[in-house]
Amino acid sequence: MITIENIHKSYRDLSVLKGVNLTIEKGKVISIVGASGAGKSTLLQIIGTLDKPDSGTVSINNIEVQQLKDKELSLFRNKNIGFVFQFHHLLPEFTALENICLPAFIHKTPKIEAEKKALELLKTLGLENRAHHKPSELSGGEQQRVAVCRALINNPAVILADEPSGNLDSDSAKDLHNLFFKLRDELNQTFIIVTHNEELANMADEKLTMKDGLIV
């Protein structure tokens, strides 16, 4: 479903990615590990179309994303890619339900349809009674689960997660990790997860190690 060919990326004189090649099948959980500075987050941002490579190609569902113009790329990203970061990035003035619906509204999904899907996701993730709570009224683990719902709202091809449990206590982290595999099994959802958490990395269907800008 995702094909990455010969990706290079430099920032001024610093070469971060040095010819990365990778193929990812649908419905797999892929973990990427490695020391800080190995290029993990840069690779994730390029797969997520938040950054562009200097050379090489990224194809998602047979669409070469570098060929898309800015507006097309924004629409493609909104529909096909979900993001979960270390910090949940929920908007504090909105409820959990409203935060989840935002990507759907950007996608021009009708309000009734978006809210119905959001409530279904909240129920799947055990948060149906927290729909009308604001982020400040939720625990760290609950906030991160809301962020996962938000990432899922448009039925994306892939969810990209960058240190998703890095800001959680061990019990909440374990719950989040188990959730990823539940979503893989129930929704055939694909995940690419950058993590320093060895337990999560080892649970993945495939564990990749990056070193000095390459997958080794």
Secondary structure, DSSP 8 states (H G I E B T S, - for coil): -EEEEEEEEEETTEEEEEEEEEEE-TT-EEEEE--TTSSHHHHHHHHTTSS--SEEEEEETTEEGGGS-HHHHHHHHHHHEEEE-SS----TTS-HHHHHHHHHHHTT--HHHHHHHHHHHHHHTT-GGGTT--GGGS-HHHHHHHHHHHHHTT--SEEEEESTTTTS-HHHHHHHHHHHHHHHHHH--EEEEE-S-HHHHHHSSEEEEEETTEE-
